[in-house]
């Protein structure tokens, strides 16, 4: 698959059955993580979140150890030096033509290994540029928070711009509340100094890196994070803004539409330092 | 694929590349139609709708004649007697790990042939039982109306019941407006005798059979169909209710929750007759 290594239910493969419900309906989940020198960063958290998502969709969970064996197999046979990206997928398996899951379905397990993306260092040291997407996310509390395979909204949002100097788009929901970036979670520091991130009860993906930053902020920096209903005006008025996901880590925002910040701000820099220490020590 | 015949980009196959964006993100569309004695019912309408959906998602359309050649190939090599079901899929093709479509992507074209489902004759002659689903559809006008591959909402809604005497579930959106069934469109005849079907500007799938019924009603029966904002109370108060899709055709509703009708009602029966004539004559 063009430089991508892949396992299907533990067996090297580059194809999946055409009647898999992952393709038919997006009936499944995924997780994206970093493999660094033979070790997956935050593997336990990633698997816990994937398992929780599977439970929400009533997709049988094959067990943490099954995915861990897949990852070991892929990592040991890999010729990649340094960091790579792993994508884990779990679908409800193959089935008939209707939406009702077949009673005898066996889940499909996929692990893909990708080269690490080449982001310039200054995205982290000087910040990125963010734009406001016009597409609004639909609300569905049953799907909110989990990383399911229905990602057309993210695809359409990402297609809104092609300018290479814009790194991410900010998404609001149908009520106009700020939710996330197309591929990242968003945090702000309010004018009063409060660290806030959108509440993801109606839509959005709750990423592992979002959880890590919330835990580090509360535990090490003494900064409790508020999960809040945030507006675009709140982002504009913020004293700092940053984005997180497991691959990018943390990107300070230096520009959002016509609002500029000197990035990274003090709180953002403190969290960047804590993340680097945490990654080195665990 | 267990009794299913399949073509991938015109070539017999039962598998698809693991990095196809159809699987990764549900980044594609589908259409379901009936092949009856070598002829696809409403093929032109189905391909027109699929092409319109592709345009909406900015997925290049391979051309009606390309899909028609696939169908001819599958139909001529088929040992199925009588009716079968065809499912056409179009995805944005294989690509990298991010949401942004690769510039060099080639679309993936899939045609699957399934046995015709065995529905009892009395579903049509005496009507079906409908329940109200608790899951609410998220609203997104960019995705409304088209049959894209993001169908987790339908899967979750269909999982709400397993009672075999309930044939379909009615779905409302987050505003509480009635939209559709999990696999069908819905029509009502109001107490004043007006034929109505939900407006699908915010969510829902506008099926080919919905269009056919609207055209037949207006053209042959002199019954203009109103596309309206309908509530559950409107359905309860209706004098007739029926469901449509390309495979079931038209099912009168004899029960919705604790509301009963003697089905089919007069308008429903007239449309059933018109559909049968249209299917025979075209």
HADDOCK unambig.tbl for C-alpha pairs under 7 A between the chains (distance, minus, plus):
assign (segid A and resid 14 and name CA) (segid B and resid 17 and name CA) 5.92 0.50 0.50
assign (segid A and resid 14 and name CA) (segid B and resid 18 and name CA) 5.49 0.50 0.50
assign (segid A and resid 15 and name CA) (segid B and resid 15 and name CA) 5.86 0.50 0.50
assign (segid A and resid 15 and name CA) (segid B and resid 16 and name CA) 5.25 0.50 0.50
assign (segid A and resid 15 and name CA) (segid B and resid 17 and name CA) 4.30 0.50 0.50
assign (segid A and resid 15 and name CA) (segid B and resid 18 and name CA) 4.70 0.50 0.50
assign (segid A and resid 16 and name CA) (segid B and resid 15 and name CA) 5.23 0.50 0.50
assign (segid A and resid 16 and name CA) (segid B and resid 16 and name CA) 5.38 0.50 0.50
assign (segid A and resid 16 and name CA) (segid B and resid 17 and name CA) 6.25 0.50 0.50
assign (segid A and resid 16 and name CA) (segid B and resid 18 and name CA) 5.60 0.50 0.50
assign (segid A and resid 17 and name CA) (segid B and resid 14 and name CA) 5.92 0.50 0.50
assign (segid A and resid 17 and name CA) (segid B and resid 15 and name CA) 4.30 0.50 0.50
assign (segid A and resid 17 and name CA) (segid B and resid 16 and name CA) 6.25 0.50 0.50
assign (segid A and resid 18 and name CA) (segid B and resid 14 and name CA) 5.50 0.50 0.50
assign (segid A and resid 18 and name CA) (segid B and resid 15 and name CA) 4.69 0.50 0.50
assign (segid A and resid 18 and name CA) (segid B and resid 16 and name CA) 5.60 0.50 0.50
assign (segid A and resid 22 and name CA) (segid B and resid 23 and name CA) 5.54 0.50 0.50
assign (segid A and resid 23 and name CA) (segid B and resid 22 and name CA) 5.54 0.50 0.50
assign (segid A and resid 23 and name CA) (segid B and resid 23 and name CA) 4.19 0.50 0.50
assign (segid A and resid 23 and name CA) (segid B and resid 26 and name CA) 6.51 0.50 0.50
assign (segid A and resid 24 and name CA) (segid B and resid 149 and name CA) 6.32 0.50 0.50
assign (segid A and resid 25 and name CA) (segid B and resid 26 and name CA) 6.91 0.50 0.50
assign (segid A and resid 25 and name CA) (segid B and resid 149 and name CA) 5.21 0.50 0.50
assign (segid A and resid 25 and name CA) (segid B and resid 150 and name CA) 5.54 0.50 0.50
assign (segid A and resid 25 and name CA) (segid B and resid 151 and name CA) 4.60 0.50 0.50
assign (segid A and resid 25 and name CA) (segid B and resid 152 and name CA) 6.14 0.50 0.50
assign (segid A and resid 26 and name CA) (segid B and resid 23 and name CA) 6.52 0.50 0.50
assign (segid A and resid 26 and name CA) (segid B and resid 25 and name CA) 6.90 0.50 0.50
assign (segid A and resid 26 and name CA) (segid B and resid 26 and name CA) 5.21 0.50 0.50
assign (segid A and resid 26 and name CA) (segid B and resid 149 and name CA) 6.40 0.50 0.50
assign (segid A and resid 26 and name CA) (segid B and resid 150 and name CA) 5.47 0.50 0.50
assign (segid A and resid 26 and name CA) (segid B and resid 151 and name CA) 6.28 0.50 0.50
assign (segid A and resid 26 and name CA) (segid B and resid 152 and name CA) 6.31 0.50 0.50
assign (segid A and resid 27 and name CA) (segid B and resid 152 and name CA) 5.69 0.50 0.50
assign (segid A and resid 99 and name CA) (segid B and resid 154 and name CA) 6.48 0.50 0.50
assign (segid A and resid 99 and name CA) (segid B and resid 155 and name CA) 4.92 0.50 0.50
assign (segid A and resid 99 and name CA) (segid B and resid 158 and name CA) 6.29 0.50 0.50
assign (segid A and resid 100 and name CA) (segid B and resid 155 and name CA) 6.22 0.50 0.50
assign (segid A and resid 100 and name CA) (segid B and resid 158 and name CA) 5.56 0.50 0.50
assign (segid A and resid 100 and name CA) (segid B and resid 159 and name CA) 6.15 0.50 0.50
assign (segid A and resid 136 and name CA) (segid B and resid 140 and name CA) 6.88 0.50 0.50
assign (segid A and resid 137 and name CA) (segid B and resid 140 and name CA) 6.74 0.50 0.50
assign (segid A and resid 138 and name CA) (segid B and resid 138 and name CA) 4.49 0.50 0.50
assign (segid A and resid 138 and name CA) (segid B and resid 139 and name CA) 4.72 0.50 0.50
assign (segid A and resid 138 and name CA) (segid B and resid 140 and name CA) 5.36 0.50 0.50
assign (segid A and resid 139 and name CA) (segid B and resid 138 and name CA) 4.70 0.50 0.50
assign (segid A and resid 139 and name CA) (segid B and resid 139 and name CA) 6.75 0.50 0.50
assign (segid A and resid 140 and name CA) (segid B and resid 136 and name CA) 6.89 0.50 0.50
assign (segid A and resid 140 and name CA) (segid B and resid 137 and name CA) 6.76 0.50 0.50
assign (segid A and resid 140 and name CA) (segid B and resid 138 and name CA) 5.35 0.50 0.50
assign (segid A and resid 149 and name CA) (segid B and resid 24 and name CA) 6.32 0.50 0.50
assign (segid A and resid 149 and name CA) (segid B and resid 25 and name CA) 5.20 0.50 0.50
assign (segid A and resid 149 and name CA) (segid B and resid 26 and name CA) 6.41 0.50 0.50
assign (segid A and resid 150 and name CA) (segid B and resid 25 and name CA) 5.52 0.50 0.50
assign (segid A and resid 150 and name CA) (segid B and resid 26 and name CA) 5.46 0.50 0.50
assign (segid A and resid 150 and name CA) (segid B and resid 150 and name CA) 4.72 0.50 0.50
assign (segid A and resid 150 and name CA) (segid B and resid 152 and name CA) 6.93 0.50 0.50
assign (segid A and resid 151 and name CA) (segid B and resid 25 and name CA) 4.59 0.50 0.50
assign (segid A and resid 151 and name CA) (segid B and resid 26 and name CA) 6.28 0.50 0.50
assign (segid A and resid 152 and name CA) (segid B and resid 25 and name CA) 6.14 0.50 0.50
assign (segid A and resid 152 and name CA) (segid B and resid 26 and name CA) 6.31 0.50 0.50
assign (segid A and resid 152 and name CA) (segid B and resid 27 and name CA) 5.69 0.50 0.50
assign (segid A and resid 152 and name CA) (segid B and resid 150 and name CA) 6.93 0.50 0.50
assign (segid A and resid 154 and name CA) (segid B and resid 99 and name CA) 6.47 0.50 0.50
assign (segid A and resid 155 and name CA) (segid B and resid 99 and name CA) 4.92 0.50 0.50
assign (segid A and resid 155 and name CA) (segid B and resid 100 and name CA) 6.22 0.50 0.50
assign (segid A and resid 158 and name CA) (segid B and resid 99 and name CA) 6.28 0.50 0.50
assign (segid A and resid 158 and name CA) (segid B and resid 100 and name CA) 5.55 0.50 0.50
assign (segid A and resid 159 and name CA) (segid B and resid 100 and name CA) 6.15 0.50 0.50
